[in-house]
Amino acid sequence: MSAPHSAEPEKVQALFTRIAGGYDRFNGIASWGLDRGWRKRAVRLAAIADGARVLDLAAGTGDLTAALAEQAAPALVVSSDFTAAMLVAGKAKLDKLPDAKARQRITFSLADATRLPFADGSFDAVTVSFGLRNFADRPANYREVRRVLKPGGRYVVLELTHPGFAPFKPVYWLYVRKVLPLFGARIAGDRAAYEYLHDSIQAFPDATALAAELAAHGFSKVEFEKLSFGIVAIHVATK
């Protein structure tokens, strides 16, 4: 199953290269600061054991990577992305983390999430935040994640989804369709990139459908919870 609005990886790379400089500021403002709490919850659900090896896919500027390295005590967190500009921005930020032990846990990899350059069974957990929507071939990603996970390893997916609270739906979709592109134009200088955001959320499976999709692609146990009036979901899929 491909992602209709992400079928051309070169365009996705170009989009994220354009917005790399304003990406962090936009996320904080657009989410009203809620994104920090979402990432903290995702790390807790990942249940990272001391000394674990973790792969953070589509890591962008490294916010989830930082949360993994700071909140847990893994031996290694690989911060990976297939857009070099995002990795460069992430490395510059993560190299300044105040926690020296957290900094030492992090390495970087320019990697396509559908063709991972890692050996079978390399990781205890794989994470992705706000990136799965942009993968051109989700089944290929699921196969690769299952391949690089150890038995019993977890794939934790933090992603925007369709809110289920009926009175909130029209407000949410108006905000995503009309307001966020204005923020994108003002903060990142790129309105079109954030018009894409609305289309990509609309095209993406809702939380229940995504859980079914993960289960259909070989994960033995899939659970999810929704946060903030259901605008985001965290899925935990076990190999």
C-alpha positions in Angstrom: 0.0 0.0 0.0 1.6 3.3 -1.1 0.9 6.7 0.3 -0.9 8.6 -2.4 0.5 12.0 -1.5 4.0 10.6 -0.9 4.5 8.5 -3.9 7.6 10.4 -5.2 10.4 10.2 -2.6 12.3 12.9 -4.4 9.5 15.4 -3.9 9.3 14.5 -0.2 13.0 15.0 0.1 12.8 18.3 -1.6 9.9 19.4 0.6 11.7 18.6 3.9 15.0 20.1 2.6 13.1 23.4 2.0 11.5 23.5 5.5 14.4 22.1 7.6 15.4 25.5 8.9 11.9 26.4 10.3 10.7 22.9 11.1 11.2 22.9 14.9 9.7 26.4 15.4 6.7 25.4 13.3 6.0 22.2 15.2 6.1 23.9 18.5 3.7 26.7 17.5 1.4 24.6 15.4 0.9 22.0 18.1 0.6 24.6 20.8 3.5 22.9 22.6 1.7 19.6 22.9 4.2 17.8 20.7 6.7 17.5 23.6 4.2 15.6 25.7 3.3 13.3 22.8 7.0 12.3 22.4 7.4 11.7 26.1 4.4 9.4 26.1 5.8 7.6 23.0 9.1 6.9 24.8 7.3 5.5 27.8 5.2 3.2 25.6 8.4 2.1 23.9 9.5 0.6 27.2 13.2 0.9 26.4 15.3 -1.3 28.6 18.7 -0.2 29.9 21.3 -1.0 27.3 18.8 -1.4 24.5 19.5 -0.5 20.9 17.0 1.8 19.3 16.4 3.0 15.7 14.5 6.3 15.2 13.2 6.5 11.7 12.4 9.7 9.8 14.0 11.4 12.8 14.1 14.8 11.2 15.7 17.4 13.5 15.9 14.8 16.3 13.3 15.6 18.8 12.2 12.0 19.4 15.8 10.9 19.2 16.6 13.3 22.1 13.7 12.1 24.1 14.7 8.5 23.7 18.3 9.2 24.7 17.3 11.5 27.7 14.3 9.7 29.1 15.6 6.1 28.8 19.0 4.6 29.1 19.6 2.8 25.8 23.1 1.8 24.7 22.5 3.3 21.3 19.9 5.5 19.5 20.4 5.7 15.7 18.9 8.9 14.4 18.0 8.2 10.8 16.4 10.2 8.0 16.6 10.1 4.2 16.8 13.9 3.9 20.3 15.1 4.5 19.3 18.6 5.4 17.1 17.4 8.3 19.9 15.1 9.6 22.4 18.0 9.5 19.9 20.2 11.5 19.3 17.3 13.9 23.0 16.7 14.5 23.7 20.4 15.1 20.9 20.4 17.7 21.6 17.0 19.4 25.3 17.8 19.7 24.2 20.6 22.1 22.2 18.4 24.4 23.1 19.3 28.0 23.2 15.7 29.1 26.6 14.4 28.0 25.5 10.7 28.5 22.5 11.3 26.2 24.8 12.8 23.5 27.1 9.8 23.6 24.2 7.4 23.0 23.3 9.0 19.6 24.6 8.2 16.2 23.3 9.3 12.8 22.5 7.5 9.6 21.2 8.7 6.2 18.8 5.9 5.5 15.6 5.2 3.5 13.0 3.7 5.9 11.9 1.2 3.2 15.5 -0.1 2.6 17.3 0.0 5.9 21.1 -0.5 5.9 21.1 -2.6 9.1 21.5 -6.3 9.8 18.7 -8.5 10.8 17.8 -8.4 14.5 19.9 -5.3 15.1 17.4 -3.3 17.4 15.3 -3.8 20.4 12.9 -1.0 19.3 12.2 1.1 16.3 10.4 4.4 16.5 8.9 6.9 14.1 7.2 10.2 14.8 5.2 12.0 12.1 7.0 10.2 9.4 5.0 7.1 8.5 2.5 9.3 6.5 5.4 10.2 4.2 6.7 6.8 3.3 5.9 5.9 -0.3 5.7 2.2 0.5 4.4 1.4 4.0 4.5 -2.4 3.5 8.1 -2.2 2.6 8.8 -0.2 5.8 6.9 -2.8 7.9 9.0 -5.6 6.3 12.2 -3.8 7.0 11.2 -2.9 10.6 10.3 -6.5 11.3 13.6 -7.6 9.8 15.8 -5.3 11.9 13.9 -5.8 15.1 14.8 -8.6 17.6 12.1 -11.1 18.5 9.7 -9.3 20.8 10.9 -5.9 19.7 8.5 -3.0 19.4 7.7 -0.6 16.6 6.3 2.6 18.1 4.5 4.9 15.7 3.6 8.5 16.8 1.4 10.0 14.1 -1.3 12.5 13.3 -4.7 10.9 12.8 -8.4 11.6 12.3 -10.0 12.9 15.5 -13.0 10.8 16.6 -14.8 13.5 18.7 -17.5 14.7 16.4 -17.9 18.3 17.6 -14.2 18.8 17.3 -13.7 17.4 13.8 -14.8 20.5 11.7 -12.6 22.8 13.9 -9.6 20.5 13.5 -9.9 20.1 9.8 -10.4 23.9 9.4 -7.2 24.5 11.4 -5.2 22.0 9.4 -6.5 23.1 6.0 -6.5 26.8 6.5 -4.5 28.0 9.5 -1.4 25.7 9.4 -0.5 26.7 5.8 -0.5 30.4 7.0 1.8 29.4 9.9 4.0 27.6 7.3 4.2 30.6 5.1 5.1 32.9 8.0 7.5 30.6 9.9 9.1 28.4 7.2 8.4 30.5 4.2 6.7 27.7 2.5 2.9 27.6 2.4 2.7 24.7 -0.1 4.6 22.3 2.2 1.9 22.7 4.9 -1.0 22.5 2.5 0.5 19.0 1.8 0.1 18.3 5.5 -3.7 18.4 5.3 -3.7 16.1 2.2 -1.4 13.6 3.8 -3.4 13.3 7.0 -6.6 12.9 5.0 -5.1 10.1 2.9 -3.6 8.3 5.8 -5.5 5.5 7.6 -7.2 6.4 10.8 -5.9 4.8 14.1 -8.1 1.7 13.9 -7.2 1.1 10.2 -3.5 1.6 10.8 -3.6 -0.9 13.7 -5.2 -3.4 11.3 -2.6 -2.6 8.7 0.3 -3.3 11.0 -1.3 -6.6 12.2 -1.9 -7.6 8.6 1.8 -7.1 7.9 3.1 -9.5 10.5 3.2 -7.8 13.9 1.9 -10.2 16.5 0.4 -7.6 18.8 -0.7 -4.1 18.0 -2.1 -1.6 20.5 -2.8 2.1 20.2 -3.9 5.1 22.2 -5.1 8.5 21.1 -4.2 11.8 22.6 -5.3 15.5 22.6 -8.9 15.0 21.4 -7.8 12.2 19.1 -5.6 14.3 16.8 -2.6 12.0 17.4 -2.2 8.3 18.0 0.6 6.2 19.3 0.7 2.6 18.0 2.9 0.0 19.6 3.4 -3.0 17.3 5.3 -6.0 18.6 7.3 -8.4 16.4 
